[in-house]
Amino acid sequence: MPEAASPSIATALSGYELLADPQLNKGTAFSEAERDAFHLHGLLPPHVSTLEEQISRALQSLRQFETDLERYAFLRELQDINETLFYATLVGNLEELLPIVYTPTVGAGCQQFSRLYHKPRGLFLSIPHQSRLDQIFAQPRFDAVEAIVVTDGERILGLGDQGAGGMGIPIGKLALYSGCGGLHPATTLPIMLDVGTDNADCLADPLYVGWRHARVRGQEYDDFIEAFVAAVIRRWPNVLLQWEDFAKANATRLLERYRDRLCTFNDDVQGTAAVATGTLLAAVNVTGVPLTAQRVAVFGAGSAGCGIAGLIRAAMGDAGLSEREAAARFFMVDRDGLLVEGMGGLASFQAPFAQDRAAIAGWTLERPGTIGLLDVVRNARPTVLIGVSGQPGAFDAPVVRAMAQCNERPVIFPLSNPTSRAEATPADIEAWTGGRALMGVGSPFPPLMRDGVRCKVDQTNNSYIFPGMGLGVLAVGARRVSDGMFMAAAKALARSSPARDNPRHNLLPPVSALREVAAEVALAVALQAHKEGRTTGVTVDQIEERIRAKIWTPHYVPIAAKRI
């Protein structure tokens, strides 16, 4: 059970069984009294360590590895052995360890998942076992679950279909829910919906741990998702469920289908939108160009890109523009070029952002008949350029220089993950704009040198949003997650911007402050949920205390023997 429920934990486990439970294991930190009570003498070295000593030992081991993938594997093993030590190490060293636990290294972790797999964590639910969902969920170990992150592995970051290897994403996301948002790890559950894979490398790999079957689509896929959601609601009627890394064809439609049946959101659509919107709102304070005058080009018009456009458009509406006026300020570019009215194959979520053909009739094009990204920048003269395409190098020198030519302070966000998929590197953007760009990137990059000073590049990453979203929702028992709650999260992030006090400072707080950011986001989300009537039995005066009570700080709790 979570530590908040009791000052101590009672267990019937002892000896090796106790040491094998990652939620209870303390390793060498078990006290002499606990070693007596649980028959641990001889199974552990005699020295009783403090948590601080264990953290120091873990960091020394971690830093000896040569590659980040090795460090990722070490931390995953630590998480599976001793969760308190894992999270205490993570929380105290967020800036160093976040890129290993999460992006960009988690991408390589997903690609190598079958080779790194050693111990079970979370649930792998495959179509052949669809009839057993209730039985699988019924295990008492899952009684405390409040937050689920689920994927089907089809669109892992910018790496595509990773099959069962996609499980690395829910594990990584929930590590941040606990490390940054403070949710007790016993209340979190990563789930992989294994519907097969179309990744030929996975299917040909003799070590692949997933279901060896072509990816199931169509009605059979939808029936499996429906069975999963129905089983989740039966087992955990008040759970928060986050959809993660589903392909464009499924992400938005599944969100729309289920968002009114349970408390749920899609982080790729809504979390990405919130962090991009919050960072843009922070940039507005620096550029001096009001939100209502911004023109936004988005490269990658999938569910994430349109989700970003949708939330920024709503923010423009809050600032005074009509929906039509705001929509006209967006230029969505996909693989076939600029989205325009009447274009074949537009998805329902893309249609609101298709440009009026009359508005672009006078444009000068590089190649008549094709409206590419460079054409958009030269003709539309956007103030903001956002990339969620997964196409490395898409923001090349001509595109970035064109942004610099039409803006004193161009806002450029190459947000695709992992680092290898970023549309441009900060160093190139810095060089091509003469140091005038305001940047945000999806994964960490090395600092830039400006006037002889090392300057950190803002990591415009969902980790600034979803941990606080989860904390706020669960703290007040919100029944649903609304667009208004994501807008509140975006505005809370903007208010935390260091650039509010000094335009020379970063747009976002440092990664080391993510726990503080999560608390601020949680408060804004919870207040908005209360305002919208999505909570029951919670007063405004109780909200801050409920959030504080929900935040778990990793430390060892006394363990007592359960009387049977």
N, C-alpha and C positions, 0 to 999 in steps of 0.2 A: 504493500500500500504506500501511497505517497507520504512523505515525511510530515506534511501539514496535518494529516489525520491523527497523528499520535507522536508523543515525544520519544517513543522507542518503537522498535519493531519486534514482534514475536514470530518465531519460526520453529517448525518442527525439524528443519534440516540440521545436519551436523556433519562434521568431518569433510570428506571430499565433496559431498553433495552441496554443502554450504559454500565451499570455495568455488564450485562450478557455477554458482548463481551470480550473474554479473550485477544484479540489482542489490545483492546483499554482501557480496565479497568485499572484504577490506584488505585482503592480502596480509602483508606484514604489519598492518595497523590494527589488527584485532588485539584487544587488550588482554592482559593476563587472565582476568576474570572470564572473558569471552572464550579464551582458549581452554580454560578449565571446563566451562559449561558445554562447549560444543566439540570437545575431543579433538582439538586442533594442535596440541603439543606433538612435536615430532613431524607434523606436516608442514610446518613453517619454520624458517630460521628463528632463533631465540630473540633477536632484537625486535622490540616493539617500535615501529616507525610512526612518525607523525605524517599527516597528509602532505604537509609541505615538503618533507623529505622525499616522499614518494613522487611528488611532482618534479622535484629537482632531478631525481633519478630518471624519470620518464623523458624529460627534456634533454638530458645528456645523451640518452640512447637515441632519441629522435634526430638530434643534430649530427649524429655520426653517419647517418645514411647519406648516400651520394645523390639520390634522385628523389623528387617529390612523390613519385609512385611508391617507392619504398617507404617513405614517411607516411603516406596514405595507408598502406598495408599495416604498418606498425600501429597507427592510431585506431584502425578498424579492429585489430586484434585486442588492443587495450580496451576498447569499448565493449567487446564481447567478453572480456575477463572481469573488468571492474569499472562499472559505469560512473561511480562517484569520482574515482580518480581521473577517468577520461574527461568528464565535464569540468572538474576543477582545473585540470590542465588547460582545457580549451578556453574557459571563461577568463583565466588569468593571462592568456596569451592570444587573444582573438586576432590581432593584426598578423601575427606570424602563422597561426594555424588555420584560419578561415580559408585561405587559398588551397589548403591541403584537404581539409574536410569537405569543402564545397568547391565552387568553381575557382580555378580551372581543372584541378587535379581529379575531381570526381568524374570528369569525362573519361579520363584514362582508366579510372577505377571501374567504370561501367564496361569499357572495352575489354578489360582483363578480369571481369567479375568471375568467370568460371574458373580461372586459375587462382584467384585469391580466396575463393569460397572455402571456409573451414567449419564455421559454426552457424546454426540457424539463427536468423534474426528476422522478425516480422513473419508475414504469411505469403506463400506462393499459391495462388489460386488459379488452377488451370481448367479449361473447358471439360476435360474428361472427368473432373471431380465436381462439376457444377451441382450435382444432387447432394453433395456433402457439405455445403457451405454452412448450414446451421450447426452441424456437428463440429466443424473446424472452429467456428467462432465461439462455441460453448465452453471452451477450456477456461477454467477458473483464473488462469494467469491473465486473461484479458478483461477481467471484471472492472478494472479501474480505467479502461480506455476512454479517453475524451476526444482525442485528435487522431485522425487517420490521414496519411498522405498516400495516394494511390496512383499508379501509372500502368500503362500497358506496354511501355517500352518502345513505342513506334517512332517517337521524335525526341530522342535524348539530346538535349542541348542542340548544337548544330551538327551532331554526328549521325543523325538518322536512326534507323531501326537497330536496336541493340538487343532485342528479345529479352530474355530473362535477366540479362546484364543491366537492364534499366532499373533493377531494384536498388542499385547504388544511389539513385536520385531520391526516392523516398527516405532511405536511411540518412542521407546527407541533409535533406530538408529538415527532418525531425531532430537531427543533432542541433540544428540552429534554433528550432522551436524551444529546445531545452537550454542550449547554451546562451542564446540571446534573449529569448522571450521568457525564460524561466519556467516553462511547463515541466512538471516532474516527468522523467523518462518513463515511469511506469504507466503514465496516462497516454502514451503515444504508441502508434502502431503503423509501421510501414507495410504496404501491401503491393504486391506485383500481380497484375492480372495477366497471366500467361495465355495468350490467344495464338501462340505460335509466332513465327518470325519469317520474314522474307529476306533476311540477311544470309546470303549463301555461305559466308565465312563461318557464321555461327552453326548452321546446319551441317557443315562439313567438319566441324571441329569435334574430335572424339571426346574432348573434355567438357563440351557444352552442357550446362546443367539444366537447361530449359526443356520445354516440350518440343520435340523434334517434329514440327508440322508447319506447313505453310500458314502464314498469318490468316486467321479467319476473319471474314468481313461480312457485311450485309446483315440479314435478319438473324443469323446464328450469333453474330457478334452482339447485336442489340439485345437479344434474349439473354445472353450471358451477363451483360451489364445490368439489365433489369433484375435478374436474379440476385446479382451481387448487391445492388442498392437495397432491394427489398429485405435481404438477409441482414444487412447492416442496420436498417431501421428497426428490425425486430430485436436485434441484440443490443444496440446502443441508440435508442430513439433520440437522444439529445447530443449526439456526436457532432463534431466539426469535421467535415470531410473535404480535403483539398485534392483536386484533380491536377495531375502533373505530367507534362511532356506527352500529351496526346497529339496526334497529327491534326493538321488543319481541318480535315474533313470531319473530325469527331469532337475536337475541343469545344468549340462554341455551341454546337448542337446538343452535346451532352450537358453542358452547363445550363442551357435554356430548358432542357427537358426536366432537370432535377432540382433546379435552384429553389423551387417552391415546395418541394417535397421533404427536403431536409436542409440542415444548415451547411451550406457548401459554397465553394468558390473555385475558380480555376486560376492558379497563380500566374501561368503564362499569359493569360488574357488580362486579368484584373490586377494582379500584383505588379506585373511589368508596367501596366498603364499607370498605376499609382506612383511608382518610383520615378518614372519618366516625367509625369506631371509635376510631382513635388520638386524635382530638380529643375524643371523649366521655370516653375514659379520662383524658385530661388534665383535663377539666372536673370529673370525680369528685373529684379532689384539691382542687378549689376549693369545690365545693358541700358536700362532706362526706357526700353521699348515696351509699352504696355501690352498686356496679354491680348487685348482686343486688336492690336496692330500686328500680331505675330502671323507669319505665314510658315506653315509647317510642311516639309517634305519628308515622307516616310518611305524608306526603301525596304520592302518586305511587307506586302499587303495581306499577310495571313492573319490568323486570329490574334496574335500578339500585336502586330502593327495596327490593326483596326481597333483593338482594345485600347491602345495608347491614344489613337486619334479620337476615339469616343470619349475618353475621360477628359482630354484637353479641350475638346469641343464643349463638354459640359461646363468646364471651368470658364471658358469664354462666355458661355451663356450666363453664368453667375456674375460675370463682369459686365454684362449688358448687351451682348450681341444676340440677335435672334438665331434660331437653330440653322436657318438657311444661310445667314451671313457667316456664321461660324464654319459651317461645312464647306463653304466656298474657299476657305483659307487652308484647306488640306489638299496635298498633292501626293497621292498614294501610287507608288511605283512597284510593280511586281515583275515577274519574269517576262511578261509580254509588254512591258512598258507602263506608261501612265494609265491608271484606270479612268475611263471616260464613259459617259452615258451611252447605252446601246451596245457596249462591248459584250461579246458572247462569253458565257461561262462565269459571269460574276456571281459570287456567293452572296447570300442574303445580307451578311454582315459587311460586305464590301460595297454594296450598292449605294448606301447613303453618302459615300465619299467619292463617288465617280464624278469627275469634273464635267461641267457643261461644255459640250463641243463648241458652242458659240464663243465661250470665254477663251478658248485656246486656238481659235481659227487663224489668228494672225501670227502665231508663233513661227520663229525661224528654227528649222530642224536640221540636225546633222545629216540625217537620212530621211527623206520624205516618207511618210507612212509609218514610221516608228518613233515614238516619243520616249527616249531613254532618260536616265537620271541626269545626265549632263544637260540635256535639253530643258528639263524641268528647272534646274538651278539657273540656267542662263535666262530663261524666259519668265518664270514665276518669281524669281529673286527671293527665295525663301529666307527667312531669318533663322530658321531651325532646320537641322538635318538629322534625322534619326534613322539608325540602321538596325533592323531585326531580321536580316535576310539569311544569315549564316554563310554569306559569300565573302570570303577574305579578299581584301584589296578593292572592294567595290567603291569605296570612297578614295579614288585615286587622285593624283596631283591636279588634273584639270578640274575635277569636281570640287575639290576642297579650295583650290585657288579661285574658282568662280564664286564660291560662298564668301571668300574673303574680299572679293572685289565689290560685292554688293552689300556688305555689312561691316560696320566698324568693329563689332564684337560678334562674329558668327557663333551660333550655338550648335555644336556638333556632338552627337551621341552615337558612337558605334557600339551598340549594345549586345551584339551576338556573342554567345558563349560556345565553347571555351575560347581561350585567348587566340588559338589558331584560327578561329572563325570570325574574328573581329573584322569589320569592314575597313578599318584603318588603325594604325598604331598611333598613340599619342605623340610620339616623336615626329612622325611624318606630318601630322596635323599641325603641330607646333611650328615645324619648318615651313610648311606651305602657307601658313597664315601669318607668318612673322610674329608668332607668339600672341596673337590677338584673340584666338578662339577660346570659348568657354566649353570645356569638354567634360564628358561623362562616359565611362566605359563599363561594359558588363562584367569583366573579370579584371583582376589586378594587373597593372603594368608598372614598370620601374618609374621612379620619380623623374621629373624633368628638371633641367637646370635653367633657371631664369635669373639673370643678373648675378650669377655666381652662387645662387641659393637653390638648394634642392626643394622642389615643390611636388607634393604628392598629387597624383591624378585621381579625381573623384571616381569611385567605383559605384556607378549608378546601377546598383544590383538590388534584386528583390529582397535581399536580406535586410534591407532597411524598412521593409513593409510587413512581410507575412508573419514574422515572429510576434510583432505587436498586434497585428490583426487577430491572430489566434488567441493571444493573451487577453485582449479586450473582449472578444466574443465569449470566451469561456468564463471570464471573471463575472460577467453579468448574466450569463445564461441566455444570450441572444438566440432567438429561434431561427433567424434567417440572416444571411449576409447580403447587404444591399449595395447598390452603386453609390448611394450617399455615404455609406461607411467607408468605402474606398476613397471617395473625395475627401472625407474628413482625415483619413490617413495621409493622403498626399499633402494636404494643407498643414498638417502637423509636422511633416517632414520639412516642408519649406520654412516653417517657423523656427526649426532647429538649425537652420543654415548659418554657419559662421560668417558668411558673406553679408548677412543682414547688418552686422555691426561694422564690418570692414570689407568693401568690395574687392580687396586684394586677397582676401582669404578664400578658402575652398567653398564650393557650393554646398557640400555635404559634410556632416560631422565625420571625424575619423572612425575607421572600423572598430577601433578600441572602445568606442562609446556606444556600440550597438545595443547593449543592454539598457542604457539610459534612453536611447532613441525608441526602443521597443516599448518602454513604459509610457513615453509621451504619446506614441501612436496608439497604444492600448487605451489610454484615457480618452483621446479624441474619438476613437471608434466606439467605445462604450457609451460616451455621452450622446453620440449620434444615434446609436441603437436605442437608447432610452428616449430620445426625442421622437424617433419614428414609431415608438410603441412596440418595439420588438423584444422587450424584456418583461418579465413578470415578477412582481414583488420586490423590485429594487428601486430605491430612491436615489436621487442625484447625490445626496449627501453620503451615501454608502459606497459610491462607485470607486473612489480612490482607495479606500480601505480594502475593498474586494480585490482590486488589482494587486495591492501590496501583499495580501494574503496568498495570492495565487503564484507569486514569484518564488520559485525554489532556488536556493543557493546551495551548490554541491558541497556537502560536508558529511562526515560520518555520523550516523545516528546509533545510539546504544541498541544492541540486539539482545533480546531475552529469549529463553527457551519457552516454546509454547507448551502449555499443559494439555495433554490429550486425555 
